[in-house]
Amino acid sequence: MKRIAVLTSGGDAPGMNAAIRAVVRNGIYHGLHVFGVYRGYTGLIQGDFKELSVGSVGDVIQRGGTILYSARCDEFRTEEGRQKAVEQLRKHEIDGLITIGGDGTFQGAKKLTELGFPTIGVPGTIDNDINGTDYTIGFDTAVNTVIDAIDRIRDTATSHERTYIVEVMGRDAGDIALLAGLAGGAESILIPEVDSSLDEIIARLKHGADRGKKHSIIIVAEGVGSAVDIGRQVQKATGFETRITVLGHVQRGGTPTAFDRVLASRMGAKAVDLLLSGQKDMMVAIRNNEVLGIDFDEASSQNHHLDLSNHHLASILSI
């Protein structure tokens, strides 16, 4: 193996640049030529390749987003599109590919391995919804972004004696909502993995009011539903003044935390090591602080599981 390539695909996540940096520098350390593919699978099909040097990834470890850019690519979902991608890889004499992204990115990577091209995936998504790994790149930063927002909102909620409903991202996973809600002291946390009735939420709010509580924060994962709809129901049932905050894409940007920088560096370097050892059709994962490679089949064989003991703990601590 002499020439490898790296791309980022799907939603950006803080720490992706740190992972790219690790791929490039570990690859060069081992004597490889490393190429960046711009704009994900779209760039792969179009042949948008550029060789990267040690200096190409200087001063990027602290930057959010991705210097290789990202894009959705419907053409890559077709057999013809994937064949074009492989042809471009062969044309540029690439021996192995590293893809950084989430579930959709890995589905594409697996298709490439089925066509005979060695591919390794690095999990980069704020949702933390990839099975087989304890954490994905960007998740810790997103949680800290939400916590910062909760702290600020609580100041206003306290001043005006209001109930705030805060909607956070995560697709169908409640990881961001759960950890941010627990760390932010939210009164209720609504996640897809736990059935929570409106009556239960209202009872908790009224119980808090009865003991003199003047404000409340409710965290809603986007996979549960609209915070606007939930807020209207809460206000109608309680009569409490209620405000809605949808944090949106602010959760995907920003400077990555130290945890995400270190995680991304370890995962990016491991992806190169896996290619050099002859591995393919694998995803880099972290389990019990050990970085290792697992089969794509294992990563996609079951749904991501959330530690619900934290949800129970949050309920206890918010009485």
N, C-alpha and C positions, 0 to 999 in steps of 0.2 A: 504494500500500500504506500503510494507516494503522494497522491493528491486527494484531499477531502474537501467537502463543501458544508456550509452551515446556512440554515435559513430560520426565520421566525414566521409563524403563521397564526391566524386567528386573532383574538383580542390580545392587545399588548399587556404586559405585566411588569411592574418594577422589579428589576433584577435581570431582565433578559439581556441587557448589555453586559452585565457582569458575566453571564454565561457565555456570550459570544466571545468576550475577552479571554475567558479560560480555554475555550475551544481553540482559538487562534494561537495563543501563546503555548499551550501544551502541545499542540500540533507542531508548531515550529521548533519547540524544544526537542521533539523526537524526529526532526528532519523532514517533516511533511510540508508540502505547499498547501495552504488553506485558502479556499475561495468563499467569499460571501455571495449568497444569492439574494438579490433584492426583491422585495414585495412578495415573499412567500412562494406558493406554488405557481402564482401567475408569472413571477420572474423565472421560475424553473422552466416553465413551458416556453417562455420567450427568450431564454438564454441570457438573462441579465446577471452575468457572473462577473466578479472582480476579485483578483487575488488580494489578500489582506496581509499586511506586514505587522510586525510587533508594534510599530507606531500607529497603525490604523486603528488600534483599539486602546490607544493611550487616552487617559482622561475620560473614560466612559463608565468606569465601575460605579460611579455615584449618580449616573444619569438614569432617569426613568425612560419609559418607552423603549424603542428599539432602533438602533442606527441602521439596521437592514430594512426597516419599514415592514409593514404587514398588509395583507389584503385577503379578501375572500376570493375564491376562484371556482366558479361553477364548472368551467371547462375541465378542471382536474378531476371532477366527479365522474367524467366519462372515460371509457376505455381508451378512446382516441387521444384525449388530453394527457392521460398518464403515459401513453406510448411516446408522445412528443417530449414529455419531461425526461424519460429515460434516454431518448435520443440525444437530448441536449447534454445530459450528464456524460454520455459516451463521447459526444463531440468534444467536450472540454476535458476528456480523459480523467474524469473524477472516479475515484475508486470506492468512496464511501460517503454517505450523507448523514448529517446530524440535523434533526428537526427540533425546534424549540417551540412548544405551544401546548394546547390542551387536547381534549378528546378528538375533535375534528382533525387536528393536525396529525394525531397518531393513527387515525383511520387511514389518512392518506399515506403515511409512512409505511403502514403495513401493506398497502396495495403495491408500493414500490418493491418491497421485499418479495412479494409474490411474483413480481416480474423479474426477480433475480438480482435486484440491486441492494447491496448491504446498507441498511438504514438503522440508526439509533435515535430514539426519542428522548428529549429532556422535558419534563413536565413544567410548563410555565403558564400559570393561570391564577388569577386572584381567587377563583372560586374554590380551590382546594378539593375539586370533585373527581380527581383521578384515583381509581382504585389501585392499591398495591404500594402506595407511598404515603408516609405520614404527613408530608407537607409538599406543596408545590411552590415554585418560585413566584413571588408576588403576593402570596396570601398574607404573610406577616405584615407587610407594608400596608395592605388594604385594611387589615384589622386595626392597625394603629391610626390610619386615616379616619376610620369611622369613630374610634374612641375619642380622637381629638374633636371631632364634630359633636359627639354626644356631650362632652365636657362643656363645650361652648353653648350648645342648646340648653343644657341644664341651667346655666346662668340666667338665660332669658326666661326659661320655664319657672324658675324660682322667683324672679323679679315680678312676673305677671301672674303667678299662681295658675299656671296652665298645664294641660296634659298635651304632650307632644308625641306624635306618631312618626317614627323615623324609618323610612324604607331603605334597605340596603341591597346590594347586588349579591349574586351567587348562583344565578340560573335556578336549577332545581335542588341545589344544596343549601343547607342552612349554616354552614361552617362560619362564615363571616358574621352573620347575625348572632350566633350563639356565643362565640368568643368575645366579640365586641360588646354584646349585651351583658355578659358576665363581668367583664373588666370594667364596663362603664356603669355598673349598678342599675341596670334597667329594671323596671318593675315587672314587665312582662316581655317575653321573647317568643315570637311566632316564627316557627320554622316548618318546612314541609315534612320533616321526619317525625313530628309530634302533632297529634290532633289536639288543637286547643279551641275550646268553644268560646264564643263571644260572652256567654254568661259567666264563664270562669274569669275572663279578663275584667269584666265589669265588677264582679264580686271583689276582686283584688283591689280595684281602684276605690270602690266604696269603703272597703276595710281600711285602706290607707287614709282616706278622708276622715273616717270616724276617729282615728287616733291622732288627727291633727295635721296630716300630711297635706301640703299645699300644692304640690306639683308631682307629675309622674312622667316617665319616659317609657314608651312602648316601642320595641324594635321589631320590624316586620321584614322577613326575608322575601325577596321579590317572587320566589317560587310559591309563596302562600297566597298572594293576591295583592290587590292595590291598597296602599296605605290610605289613599283618599277615601275609598269605600269604607274601609275599616274605621277610619276617623269619624266619618259621618255617623256610622252606627253607634260608635262609642259616645259621641256627643249627644245623640238623640236619646240614648238609654240612660245616661248619667246626668245630663245637663251641665257637665263640666266644660269650660272653655277649652277647645281643642284646636291644635295647629298641626299641619302636616309638613314634613320635610322629606323630599326624595333626593338622596345624595347623588345618585346617578354616576356619571363617568369620572367624577372627581376621585372616585375610589381606585381608578386604574392608573392614575398618574402619580407623579411625585418621586422624590428621592427614595431609593430603596433603603430599608433598615439594614443594620449590620447583619442581622440574622439572614435576610434575603441575599445580601452580597456574598456572605460566606457559603450559604447553601448553593447559590448559582455557580460560584467558583468551583466548588467540589463536584457538582453535577456535570458542569461543562467539561472539566478535566477528565472525569470518569468516562464520559461518552467517547472521548478520543481513545482512552485506554481500551475500551471495549472493541472499538473498530480495529485497533492495532493487534488485539488478541484474536482476531478472526470472528468476532461475534457479529450478529446481525439480527434483525427482527426483535429488538429488545428496547426496553425503556429503562432509563436510569431512575432509581428510587432511593429514598432514604427511609430506613426502618431502625428504630432504636439508635439513632445517630450514626448508623452505618450506611454508607453509600454503596449501592450494588446494582447489578443489572437484573431485570426480570423480563420474561417473555411478554410480548405485546398481548398474546392470548390471555395471560394471567391478568394483565392490567385491565382488559376489557371483558373478562369473564363474569364479573359480578358488579353490582352497583357499589359505589363508594359508601362506606359505613361511617356514621358520625358517632362519636362517643357521647351518648345521651346522659351519662352521669353528670356532665357539666350542666345540662338543662335542669336536672333535678336540683343540683346545688344552687343554681341561680334562683330557682323558685323558693328555696329555703332562705337564702340570704336577702331576698327582697320582700320578706313579710312586713 
